[in-house]
Amino acid sequence: MPVYSLNPRGFWLFVIFLFMGIWCLFVAWRREGSMQRDCPQNAFGHLQVGFKFCLVFLLCYIALRWCVFSQRHRYGNASSTLTAQQYKQHQWRNLMETFYERCVKLSPHVLGHSKAHVSQIVGELIKVGKAKQHDGGVTFRGDYVQMGSAYEQHKINSPDCFDILVPLKMPQSLKLEPLFQEQIKESTSTHPQGDVMCRVEGPKKSEWAKTYKQFSDCFCTEVEQKHQLSSSLVLKWFHWKIQRCLNVIRYKFEERCHITLCVCDENIILKILPRSDYVCCHISMSVKLIPVFHLGDSVFLTAQTWSKSFNQCSRQQDFYWGINFSKHEQKLLSWFKDQAPSNSCHLKCLQIMKAMRDLNAKALRPFISSQWKDILSSYVLKTALFYLLFKIPVRKWDDAFFMERMEDLFLFLKESLLKQRLMHFFLGNVNIPSFFSLPKMFKEAQPINLLEGYESDILDQARFHLINLWIQMPQILSTNPRPRNLLRESSRCQHTIFN
């Protein structure tokens, strides 16, 4: 309830009236006393004094009531407006919390089992791949790197998709030399920024034809008499290698799960379908296997296809590689978790934002929906969160400020779309925290705009949909049904892990 304080001007006015009344009573009393000594027969003296006292008291009471009423009237409207805003915010928070619990939050039990099954199968594949390899070509390093939302604690809906980096090694006498777009003489403006051309340097040019001819034919493309590592050729070899490894381990797991390897949108996907009698939760899992080369300080070159929205030719795709900072992203989130309150809401904000993006995409036409999800990709949303983590004080990420942080995330994305500018958090960022040990070439690289390559009207349309999503959020959340594929703790565990 609002507390009303007395107006200082009214208080001093009341004090003046009170002292004037007392002074008038004192003067009247003295006058009556002298009149009674001169005229003892005056019987109405005391009645007159009492009447004057009551009149002064009534005037003081009216003045006091007027001061209190004006104060209450002035603050009453403001308090009622504040109460309405608080009620609306409380209602929105309840809707978001309900939506988060019903449709977004994952069961740690189910997620833990899914990650354990994926780790064991991928581990067996890498083990076989390292044991059966030939010198003189690309080989498995012998380990794998878990990346993505499932391993950063912000996955949504169902734990059925995982991303795994598989590090590869070059022959010992060959060395990779990454070149950014601005370092390439004949760079095309249609190619997205942030990618690198991966040149292969040998000890002597004469040895290419004699010693490394097979490697050059299998993995390289010659550009301006320089050998460039071809991502498409590496992907082709990697698919063949994983298929051979899968043929070796398939018999070991055939009673527990059905494993297949397929190519979906030029990505190598490992499909795992558990048998109902051997694995709890019964989730069909898809594991995206990404061949990478380690550049140092946990930075990897990834052989992957680019977004179709950039409309680039296949030859350009062939020798350009992506840059992966997943280990540094995990390090940043882990560092912030140690600094933030125990009930920090930063990952919850990211999860709800991704879920709201997916919900809104269902209401759009297919082409617009594809653009919407491409512009507000999970990496773009995560980058926006990274900037806010260092912009907002750590203590204000407490769950008590959940709605304020959600609004900050929406406003940051809206402002980025308006300016058509969202810079990569690691590449060329001079304000990156000092505890990140990035290679010098990435620290000194030109800043990369993640929204570059999209036309202005497409970004304006995405901003319009984002604003509309925030306005209609209560209606969207209240009418959203619980997804059918969302598994909860009620799933009874039969086995904890493969034996």
N, C-alpha and C positions, 0 to 999 in steps of 0.2 A: 504494500500500500504506500502511496506517496505521503511524505511528511511535509506539512506546511510550517514555515517559519514566519515570525512576525516581521513586517516591514519596518526597518529602522526609523524611517521618517514618521510613520504612524506611532511607533513606540514613544519617540521623544515628544510628539504632539500630545499623546496621552499623559505623559509625565507633566508637561506644562499645564494642561487642564487640571490635573490632580492638585498640583501645588497652588494654582490660582484659586481653586475651590477651598482648599484648606486655609489659605490666607484670607479669603472672603469670610469664611466661617469664624476665623479668629477675630477679625475686625468687628464682625457683627456681634459676637459674644461679648467682647469688651464694651461695645456700645450699649448692649442690653443690660450688662451688669451696672453700668453707671446710671442708666435710666431707672433701673429698679431701686437704686439707692435714693434717687431723687423722687421717684414715684412708685412706692411699694404696691400701689393698687393696680398696676398694669399686670393683668393675669394672662395676657396673650403673648408675652415675650418668648417664652419657651416654645410655643407652637410656631411662631414665626421663624425661629432659629432652625427648628426641625424641618420645616417646609423648605427653607433655603438649602439645607444640607441634602435633602432628597432631590432637589432640582439639580444641584451640582453633580450628584452621583449619577443621575439619569443622563446628563449631558456627556459625562465621561464614558458611560456604558455605550451610548450611541456612537461616540467617536471610535471606541475600541472595536465595535462590531463592523463599522465601516472599513477600518484598516484590514481586519481579518478577511472580510468578504472580497475586497479588491485583490488581496494576495491570492486567495483561493481561486478566484475567477481567472486570474492571469496564468496561474500554473495549472489549472484544471485542464485547459485545452491541450497544452503541451504534454501533460501526463497521459491523457487519453490517446493522443497520437502515438506516443512512445509505446503504450500498452498494445495498440493495434499492430505496430511494427514488430514488437516482440512476439506477439501471438502468431503472426504470419511466418516469421523466421522459425519459431518453434514447430509450426506445422510442417514447413519445408524440411526441417531436420528430421522429424519423425518419418516422413515419407522416404527420405534418403536412407535413413538407418534401416527401415523395413526392406527397402529395395536391396540394400547391401547384404543384409542377412539372408534374404530369400533367393536372390538372383545372381549375386556377384561373388560373395565369399566362398572360398573352397574349404573343403574338409582337409585338415592337415593329415589325417589318416590316409585318405584316398590319394592325395598328392604325394605323400611319402612313399606309398607302395608303388605308384606309377613310376616315380623317379628311380626306385630301386630296381624295378624290372628293366627299365631302359638302360640303366648303368651296367647291369650284368650282361645283357645281350650285346650292347655296343662294345663293352670291354672284351668280350670273346672275339668279336669281329676284328678289333684292332690287334689283339694278341696273335691271331692267325695271320693277319696281314703283315705284321712285322716279321713273323717267322718265315713266311714264304715270299721273299722278295729278292731281286737281282741287283747287283751293283751296276753302276753306270747310268741309272735312270732315277726318276723320282721314287722315293721310298717313304714308308710310314715312319714317323718319329717314335711311335710306340705309346702315345698317350692321347687323350681327348680333352676338350674344354667344354664344360657345360655353360650355356649362355641363355639369355632370354628371360622372359617374365616368370617362368616356372622356377628358376633358380635365383630370382631377385625378389621373390615373395609378393609379386603384384599380378599374378595370373588370374584370369576371371573365367567364369562359366564352368569349364570342365577341364581336368588335367589330361587332355588327350593329344596335345601337340607339344613337341620339344625340339629345340635346336641344339645341335652338337657340332662343334668345330673339330675337325680331324687334321692336326698339324702334319705336314709333309716336309721332307728334307730334299735338298738339292745334292748332286754329287759334290764331294768335298772340294774339288778344285774350281767349282763354279760359284759365282756370287751374284745375288740379286741386287739391282740398283733401281729403286723406285724413282720415277720422274712424275712430278705434278704437271697438270695441264699447262701452267704458265711456263714450265721449263721445256715444253715441246714446241719446236719451231712451227710446225704445221698443225696447230691446234684448231679444232673446229668449235664454233660457238654453240652448235646444237648439242654438244655433249655435256652432260651434267657435271658440275664442279664437284671436287672432293675425291675423284677417282684418280688412279695413278697408272701410268704405263710401267710395266715391270721389265726392265732390260736385264739380260743375262750377260755377265762379263766373264770371259775365260782368261786363262793365263796368257795365251798367245793366239792370234788370229789363225795361224797356220794349223793349230791343233783341232779346229772345228771340223775340218774335212776329214782328218785322220782319226781323231779320238772321240769326238762328240757328235759325229754325223747321225748316229741312231737317236741320240737324245734330241738333237735339233729337229729331226724329222718327226719325232713323236710328240714333242712338247713346245716347239717354238714356231714363231712366225717371223719372217725376215722383213724388216721395215727399214728402208734407207741403208741397206747393207749392215744393219744391226739386228741381233737376235733378240726378239721380244717374247717373253713367256706368254703363251696363248692360254687364256682361261678356258676356252671351249675344248681345246685338246686335253688339258689337264682334267676337266670334268668328264670327258669321254673315257680317259684312262681310269679315273677314280671310280666311275660306274662299273667298268669291267672288273676292277680289282675287288670292289665290295661284293659284286655278284659271285665271284670265285670264293671269297671268304665265307659268304653266306651258305654256299653249297657244302662247305666243310662242317659248319656248326648246325645246320638245319636239323640233322638227325638227332642231335643232342637235345633239342628243345621241342621236337615234334609232338611229344605227348603232353606238353604243357602249353604250347602256344603255336599259332600258325604265323610264320614270318614270310613276308614277300618284299621284294624290292621293285619300285616303280619310279618312273620319271613323270612328275607333274609340274607343268609350266617350267620345264627345263631345270627343275630342282630334283635332287635325288632324295626320295622319301622311302624310309624303312617302315613298313606296315606291320604292326604287332597285334594279333588277335588272340587273346588268352583263351584257353579252354576253360569252360565253366567249372570243371571239377578240380582245377589245380590252382587257379588264381582268384583272389578275392576282388571284388568291385567290378570285374567283367567289363573293363573299358577297352575299346579298340584304340590303340595309340599310334600316332604318326610321328616319326622321328626324322627331321630334316638333317641330313649329313652334308656338311659344308667343308670341302677341302681348303686348307689355308696354309700359308707360309709365314713363319715367325720372323719378324723384322727386329725384335729386341724390345725389352721393357714391356712385355705383354701386349704388343701391338701386332696385329696379323693382317696379311693380305688375303682377301677372300675371293674365291672364284665363284661368282654368282651373276645371274642375269640382272639387267637394269629394268626399271619400270618402263612399260610399253608406252606410257604417256609422253616420253621424250622423243619418240619416233626417230630413233637413230639407226643407222645401217648396221648390218651384221658384221661387217669388217671392223667397225669401230668397237663393237662389243667384244671382239675376239681378243684384243690385247690390252684391254683396260680392266683393272682390278679394283675392288672395293677395299676400304680400310676399316678394320674392326677394332673398337676400343672396349669390348665387353668386359674384360677384366678390370679396367679402370672404372667403368660404370658400377660394377659390383663393389669395388673398393670405395667409391664415393658414397654409395648407399649404406654400406657397412659403417663407414666413418660417421655419417650423419646419424645413424641409429644409436651409436654410442654417445653422441652429443645431445640428442633430442630427449624430451621427456619419454618415460616408459610407455605412455599411451599416445604416442605421436600419431597424427592422422595423415602424414604425407603420402604413404602408400595407399591408404584408403581413398584419398582424393584422386590419385592416378587411376585406381581401379574403377571408381565410379565414372570418371571422365571417359574411360575406354568403353565401359558398358553403355553409357549414354550415346556415345558416337555410333556404336553398333545398332542400338535401338532406332536412332534417327535414320540410319542408312536403310533400314527396312521400309521406311515410309517414302523413300525417294525412288525415282525412276532408275533402272539399272545403270545407265551410263553416268548419271549424276551421282548415284550412290558409290560407284567405283571411284570417281574423282574425289568425292568427300572423304572416303576412307584412305585414299592415297595421300591427300593433303594433310589430313589429321591422322597420320600413321602413328603407331605406338611409339616409334622412335621420336617423332616430332613432339608428342605429348610428354614423353620422358625428358626430352631436352628442355621443354618449357618448365617442367618441375625442377630440373637442376638449377636453372637460373633463379627460381623463386626460393629454393633452399638457402641460397646465399644472399638473397635480397631481404628476406623476412627474418627477424630475430628467432633464434632457435626455440626460445620458451613459448613463442606464439604459435608453434606447431602442435601444442597440446590439443587433445581431442575436444576440449571445451570451446576451441576456436574453429571447429571443423567447418561451419558454414562460411565463416569469413575467408578461410583458405580456399574453399571451393570457388567462392566468388572471385578471389584473386587469380585463380587458375583460368577461369573463364575470361576475365578481363585481360589477362596477359595474352591469351590466344587471340582474342578479338583485336587487340592492339597490334599484334604481330601480323595478322592478316590485313589489317588496315594499312600498315606500313609496307606490307609485302616483304617482310624481312624477319628471319629467325636464324641467327648464326649458330653454326656448329659449336658445341660446348668445348671440344678439345682441340680441333684443328684451328690454328691461328689465334687462339684465345689468349691474350696477354694477361688477363686477370685470373687465369686458372690458379687454384691453390698450389702452394709450393710443394706440398707433399706428393704431388703427382710427378713421377719421373718419366716424362715423355722423351722420346728421341728428339734431338735438336731440329731435325728436318720438319717435324710436325709442329713444334713450337713456333718455328719461324715461317711456317706456310701461310699463304694468304687466307684471310678469314673466308669461310664458306657459308653461303646463304642456303639453308635447306629448302626455302620456298622459291628459289630461282629455277626457271624453266617452266613455270606455270604462267599462263596468260592472266592479265589483270582482271578480266571479267570473271574468270573461273575462281580466283581468290576472293573477289567481291561476293560472288555467289556463295562461296563457302562461309564467309563472314556473316552473310544474311541468315544462312541456315543455323549457324552457331548462336546468333542472337535469338532467333526464333525458338531454338531448343531450350535456351535458358528461360524464356518467357513462358513456354508451355510445359516446362519441366514437371510441375505438380500434376497436370493432367496425364502426362506420359507415364509418370511413375505410378500413379493410382490405378491406371488401367492396364499396366503391364502384367501379364500372367507369369507364373513361375515356369521356367524352362523345364522341359521334360527330361533332358539329359543331365540335369544337375544332381550329382550324387551327394549324399549327406552321410553323417556319422552312423546312420541307421543300417548302412550296408554291413552285413555280418562278415567278419574276417574268417576265412578258412585256412589260409596259409600266409605267412608273413613275407616270404621271399622264395625264389626258386632254390631248390636244394641241389 
